[in-house]
Amino acid sequence: MKPSSEDEAGPAGGPWEECFEAAVQLALRAGQIIKKALSEEKRVSTKTSAADLVTETDHLVEDLIISELQKKFPSHRSPFSPVTW
């Protein structure tokens, strides 16, 4: 009998399961924030040009994701953190 792709992946979940679950939970929380913001007045600013728009909700969701990942995985380096050599 040929093993399924799940059997080939190794033990249930594997080493990335905790990261995957954290990402899914944060995506769900971010989605709730965005959904709520759809019915509210928007505050829009620009990033690098007039065509590069960002809302207060964008900032809120980005801050949530970064801060929660830093709390959950303090040993992981963020691509948004300065590199110290």
C-alpha positions as CSV (number, residue, x, y, z in Angstrom):
1,M,0.0,0.0,0.0
2,K,1.4,3.4,-1.0
3,P,1.6,6.0,1.8
4,S,-0.4,9.1,1.5
5,S,1.1,12.6,1.3
6,E,0.1,13.0,5.0
7,D,2.2,10.0,5.9
8,E,5.2,11.4,4.1
9,A,4.9,14.7,6.0
10,G,6.0,13.0,9.3
11,P,4.4,13.4,12.7
12,A,1.1,15.2,13.0
13,G,1.6,18.9,12.5
14,G,5.3,18.9,12.1
15,P,7.7,21.7,13.2
16,W,5.6,24.5,11.5
17,E,2.2,23.6,13.1
18,E,2.5,26.1,15.9
19,C,3.6,28.9,13.5
20,F,0.7,28.0,11.1
21,E,-1.9,28.0,13.9
22,A,-0.6,31.4,15.1
23,A,-0.8,32.8,11.6
24,V,-4.3,31.5,11.1
25,Q,-5.5,33.0,14.4
26,L,-3.9,36.3,13.7
27,A,-5.4,36.4,10.2
28,L,-8.9,35.8,11.7
29,R,-8.4,38.6,14.3
30,A,-7.1,40.9,11.5
31,G,-10.1,40.0,9.4
32,Q,-12.5,41.0,12.2
33,I,-10.8,44.3,12.6
34,I,-11.0,45.0,8.8
35,K,-14.6,43.9,8.6
36,K,-15.6,46.2,11.4
37,A,-13.7,49.1,9.8
38,L,-15.6,48.7,6.5
39,S,-18.6,50.4,8.0
40,E,-16.6,53.2,9.7
41,E,-15.2,56.5,8.3
42,K,-11.7,56.0,6.9
43,R,-8.6,58.0,7.6
44,V,-6.3,57.7,4.7
45,S,-2.7,58.8,4.4
46,T,0.1,58.1,1.9
47,K,3.3,56.1,2.3
48,T,5.8,56.8,-0.4
49,S,3.6,58.5,-3.1
50,A,0.1,59.8,-3.7
51,A,-0.8,56.4,-5.2
52,D,0.5,54.4,-2.2
53,L,-2.5,54.8,0.2
54,V,-2.7,53.4,3.7
55,T,-5.5,53.6,6.2
56,E,-5.5,53.7,10.0
57,T,-6.9,50.1,9.9
58,D,-3.8,49.1,7.9
59,H,-1.6,50.4,10.6
60,L,-3.7,48.8,13.3
61,V,-3.6,45.4,11.7
62,E,0.1,45.6,10.9
63,D,0.9,46.5,14.5
64,L,-1.3,43.7,15.8
65,I,0.3,41.1,13.7
66,I,3.9,42.2,14.4
67,S,3.4,42.6,18.2
68,E,1.6,39.3,18.6
69,L,4.2,37.3,16.6
70,Q,7.0,38.9,18.6
71,K,5.2,37.9,21.8
72,K,4.5,34.4,20.6
73,F,7.9,33.8,19.0
74,P,10.4,36.1,20.7
75,S,13.4,34.2,19.2
76,H,12.2,34.7,15.6
77,R,13.8,37.7,13.8
78,S,11.3,40.1,12.2
79,P,12.1,41.3,8.7
80,F,10.8,44.7,10.1
81,S,13.4,44.8,12.9
82,P,16.9,46.3,12.3
83,V,19.6,43.8,11.9
84,T,22.3,43.9,14.6
85,W,25.6,42.3,13.7
